[in-house]
Amino acid sequence: ILNVEQSPQSLHVQEGDSTNFTCSFPSSNFYALHWYRWETAKSPEALFVMTLNGDEKKKGRISATLNTKEGYSYLYIKGSQPEDSATYLCALQMDSNYQLIWGAGTKLIIKP
Amino acid sequence: DGGITQSPKYLFRKEGQNVTLSCEQNLNHDAMYWYRQDPGQGLRLIYYSQIVNDFQKGDIAEGYSVSREKKESFPLTVTSAQKNPTAFYLCASSPLAGVWDNEQFFGPGTRLTVL
């Protein structure tokens, strides 16, 4: 069974600091890697979809990279703000049927 | 407002009773999905549907049933055969089935507690 691992499980960061966390997976043979953000009391929202080795996507202060050869993706947040507090989920899409294999998430808490 | 609605937000049932969770979307999406979340675990796929009147089992379909009689509706029934039904259930939809960059849109979830 393919396992998508996210680390750390939770992370406390001071407001204004930059941070990053990891999604790792054992396979290089997949369709796409997805990142979602899930704020408390809200629904998960898509951040990025990446497919190619070396892909880098950016949305404001948040960016993500993908290394398919070594099996990991990093999510970076520059200058963390309280509104960045959320659980960040990654998911691996193995084929075109769009079934996703989800990691357990990294819970990010920004301390003011 | 376009979106996905799930009802109710919280649901309590006695052991041995079937219960149906509602999921409706007005986004005109083809595909719909049901996930279950347990503490410390990733979302696990229960069932998905790519087209009306058709659906496929996900990784943990045992003890669950679904129907897709209308494009906008994908109700999930948790039957008495599901051995550990207490969990948080998320419904999602996506515009097209079988497209690689097909973003999923999620509802707010239903927390089911079986007493």
Contacts between the chains, C-beta under 8 A, distances in Angstrom:
chain1	res1	chain2	res2	distance
A	4	B	42	6.6
A	9	B	40	7.8
A	31	B	100	5.2
A	32	B	100	5.4
A	32	B	101	6.7
A	34	B	103	8.0
A	42	B	108	7.3
A	43	B	4	7.5
A	43	B	90	7.7
A	43	B	105	7.7
A	43	B	106	4.0
A	43	B	107	6.1
A	43	B	108	5.4
A	43	B	109	7.2
A	44	B	90	7.5
A	44	B	104	8.0
A	44	B	106	4.7
A	45	B	106	7.6
A	46	B	103	4.3
A	46	B	104	6.8
A	46	B	105	7.9
A	49	B	100	7.9
A	49	B	101	4.9
A	49	B	103	6.9
A	51	B	100	6.9
A	51	B	101	7.8
A	89	B	42	7.3
A	89	B	43	7.4
A	91	B	42	7.7
A	91	B	43	7.7
A	93	B	100	6.9
A	96	B	98	4.8
A	96	B	99	7.3
A	96	B	100	6.0
A	97	B	50	7.8
A	97	B	97	7.3
A	97	B	98	6.0
A	98	B	31	6.9
A	98	B	94	6.4
A	98	B	97	6.6
A	98	B	98	6.5
A	98	B	99	7.0
A	98	B	100	7.6
A	98	B	102	5.1
A	98	B	104	7.9
A	99	B	45	6.2
A	99	B	48	7.0
A	99	B	58	7.2
A	100	B	43	7.7
A	100	B	45	7.4
A	100	B	104	7.4
A	101	B	42	7.4
A	102	B	35	7.9
A	102	B	42	3.4
A	102	B	43	4.2
A	102	B	44	7.4
A	103	B	42	5.1
A	104	B	40	5.9
A	104	B	41	5.5
A	104	B	42	4.8
A	105	B	42	7.1
